[in-house]
Amino acid sequence: MAFDTADKSQADHATTGNIAADRLKSIVERIERLEEERKALGSDIKDIYAEAKSAGFDVKVLRQLIRLRKQEPADVEEQETLLDVYKRALGMG
């Protein structure tokens, strides 16, 4: 009787292990696919910045604009106010 219980336990463990392995493989493959997409998107963004530069735009300023557009307007206003205060304190504005 103990032999049958041990065989069943091993069979259950093997099945559970296979299910976990299949799930793990699926997760890893999805992450890998998204990493490839991210890499492709990064390349596309780099190309757009190169296009902007060739059109005469300042890429550094464009990056600042993109960063600012992601922020809340009140936060941007606060940062700009502080920047003005600091610039005046240093005699820059």
C-alpha positions, -999 to +999 in steps of 0.1 A: +000+000+000+028+024+008+043+018-026+011+030-043+010+061-021+046+069-029+040+065-067+010+087-065+029+114-046+057+113-071+032+115-100+015+144-084+048+162-078+059+156-114+025+169-127+028+200-104+064+205-115+054+204-152+026+228-146+049+252-128+076+247-155+051+255-182+039+286-164+075+297-157+084+292-194+054+312-205+063+341-181+099+341-193+090+341-229+066+370-224+092+390-206+117+383-234+092+393-261+086+426-242+123+432-238+127+429-276+098+453-281+114+478-257+147+475-275+130+481-309+111+511-294+144+525-280+159+523-315+128+540-330+130+569-304+168+573-311+159+576-348+133+603-341+158+623-321+183+620-349+156+632-373+149+662-350+186+670-348+189+670-386+159+693-388+178+718-365+161+710-332+182+709-300+179+673-288+188+682-252+159+707-251+135+682-266+144+657-239+137+684-213+103+691-229+094+654-229+103+651-192+083+683-184+052+671-203+052+639-181+049+660-149+020+677-133+016+714-144+018+726-107+051+707-102+065+722-134+055+757-123+070+752-088+103+740-104+104+769-128+097+794-099+125+779-079+149+779-108+142+816-113+148+823-076+180+804-076+192+821-109+185+856-094+203+847-062+234+838-084+230+869-105+221+850-136+187+865-142 
